[in-house]
């Protein structure tokens, strides 16, 4: 029997909820969708805090004693509230390179989120 929506009821549809990170990158590539450059690797100033690489490119994040930003080739697999989203070391500077990296990775994109680490 087909799903039915009665008067006064509503439904929510999440068409991409079962897509993997790789599925999304392949779709972006195939449809030639512009993306923020933070998703692509380049040398960026970061500090490592609790195993997470945090970009430090302005004065929003106070450094802890002894922390000194260093330039590392990083990109972001997910973007969220700064500075809760950490970077990952990567050389993937193009979409095909990101896709290749996703084919080889064994970690979740959520690994770089400080909010996930403390939850």
ZAMARGU-4260 file (C-alpha; in steps of 0.2 Angstrom, whole numbers, plus 5000, padded with zeros to 4 digits):
<rodrens>
0) 5000/5000/5000 | 5007/5017/4996 | 5010/5030/5009 | 4996/5041/5013 | 4996/5059/5020
5) 4980/5064/5028 | 4973/5081/5030 | 4983/5091/5043 | 4998/5079/5043 | 5015/5083/5035
10) 5030/5073/5030 | 5048/5076/5030 | 5059/5069/5016 | 5078/5068/5017 | 5084/5062/5000
15) 5102/5062/5004 | 5102/5055/5021 | 5109/5038/5015 | 5122/5046/5005 | 5140/5043/5010
20) 5153/5057/5010 | 5161/5049/4995 | 5143/5050/4986 | 5142/5068/4990 | 5160/5072/4983
25) 5156/5062/4967 | 5140/5072/4965 | 5149/5088/4967 | 5162/5083/4954 | 5149/5077/4941
30) 5138/5092/4943 | 5153/5104/4943 | 5147/5112/4959 | 5157/5126/4967 | 5163/5123/4984
35) 5172/5133/4998 | 5191/5132/4996 | 5192/5126/5014 | 5187/5109/5008 | 5203/5108/4997
40) 5220/5106/5005 | 5233/5120/5006 | 5246/5126/5019 | 5237/5134/5033 | 5242/5140/5051
45) 5236/5127/5063 | 5239/5121/5081 | 5236/5104/5087 | 5225/5103/5103 | 5218/5087/5110
50) 5223/5078/5094 | 5213/5090/5083 | 5221/5102/5071 | 5213/5119/5073 | 5216/5133/5060
55) 5223/5149/5068 | 5222/5163/5055 | 5214/5177/5065 | 5212/5182/5083 | 5196/5173/5087
60) 5205/5158/5096 | 5216/5162/5110 | 5232/5151/5110 | 5236/5141/5125 | 5253/5143/5134
65) 5266/5135/5123 | 5255/5134/5107 | 5263/5141/5091 | 5254/5140/5075 | 5263/5130/5061
70) 5260/5129/5043 | 5253/5112/5038 | 5244/5106/5022 | 5227/5103/5028 | 5209/5103/5022
75) 5192/5102/5031 | 5180/5087/5028 | 5166/5096/5037 | 5163/5114/5041 | 5155/5120/5057
80) 5156/5133/5071 | 5174/5139/5072 | 5184/5133/5081 | 5175/5117/5084 | 5178/5110/5067
85) 5196/5103/5065 | 5206/5101/5049 | 5214/5085/5043 | 5231/5083/5036 | 5229/5081/5017
90) 5237/5084/5000 | 5220/5084/4991 | 5220/5101/4983 | 5207/5096/4969 | 5191/5087/4969
95) 5198/5072/4960 | 5211/5071/4974 | 5198/5073/4987 | 5188/5058/4979 | 5204/5048/4979
100) 5207/5052/4997 | 5189/5047/5002 | 5191/5030/4993 | 5206/5026/5004 | 5201/5034/5021
105) 5195/5024/5036 | 5189/5038/5047 | 5173/5048/5048 | 5172/5066/5043 | 5166/5069/5061
110) 5183/5064/5068 | 5188/5082/5066 | 5174/5090/5077 | 5179/5095/5094 | 5160/5095/5099
115) 5160/5076/5095 | 5175/5073/5105 | 5167/5081/5121 | 5149/5074/5118
</rodrens>
